[in-house]
Amino acid sequence: MPKKERKRLQVVISEEQDALLTRTAYELSSPERLISKSEVVRLAIEKIAQELGEGIHLEEYRAILDSEDISDET
């Protein structure tokens, strides 16, 4: 069976965001399974897409994206 084709995405994140990723990966990990920061990002993408599909948290996500902490604009 062929492997799934994956796309690579490179983003610039702040030290605070990196710390959040690290902490989240650590909290989701167990002695049996270590969770990577990439897996946390993929989980977040799936969770956000699911919630938006259900109409949940739309305005909250928009407000977060409008904040200066998340914006791509410099």
C-alpha positions in Angstrom: 0.0 0.0 0.0 1.5 3.4 -1.0 2.3 5.9 1.7 0.0 8.9 2.0 1.5 11.9 0.3 2.2 14.7 2.7 2.7 18.4 2.2 5.3 20.4 4.1 4.5 23.7 5.7 7.0 26.0 7.3 5.8 28.7 9.6 7.5 31.2 11.8 6.2 31.1 15.4 7.1 33.0 18.5 9.1 31.6 21.4 5.8 31.7 23.4 4.0 29.7 20.7 6.9 27.2 20.6 6.7 26.8 24.4 2.9 26.2 24.1 3.5 23.5 21.4 6.2 21.8 23.6 4.0 21.9 26.7 1.0 20.5 24.8 3.0 17.7 23.3 4.4 16.9 26.7 0.9 16.8 28.3 -0.5 14.6 25.5 2.4 12.2 25.7 2.5 9.1 27.8 5.2 6.6 28.7 3.9 4.4 25.9 3.8 7.1 23.3 5.6 10.4 22.8 3.7 13.1 20.9 5.6 15.4 18.6 5.0 19.1 18.1 4.0 18.3 14.5 1.3 15.9 15.7 0.0 18.7 18.0 -0.2 21.0 15.0 -2.0 18.4 12.9 -4.4 17.7 15.8 -5.1 21.4 16.2 -5.9 21.7 12.4 -8.3 18.8 12.6 -10.0 20.1 15.7 -10.4 23.7 14.4 -11.7 22.4 11.0 -14.2 20.2 12.8 -15.4 23.0 15.1 -15.8 25.4 12.2 -17.7 22.8 10.2 -20.1 22.6 13.2 -20.2 26.4 13.5 -18.5 26.3 16.9 -16.2 29.1 18.1 -16.2 30.9 14.8 -16.2 34.4 16.3 -13.8 33.4 19.0 -11.3 32.2 16.3 -11.8 35.4 14.3 -11.0 37.5 17.4 -7.9 35.5 18.1 -6.7 35.9 14.5 -7.4 39.7 14.7 -5.1 40.0 17.7 -1.6 41.1 17.3 -0.1 37.9 18.8 -1.3 35.7 15.9 -1.2 38.1 12.9 1.2 37.6 10.0 1.4 41.3 9.5 4.4 43.1 10.9 
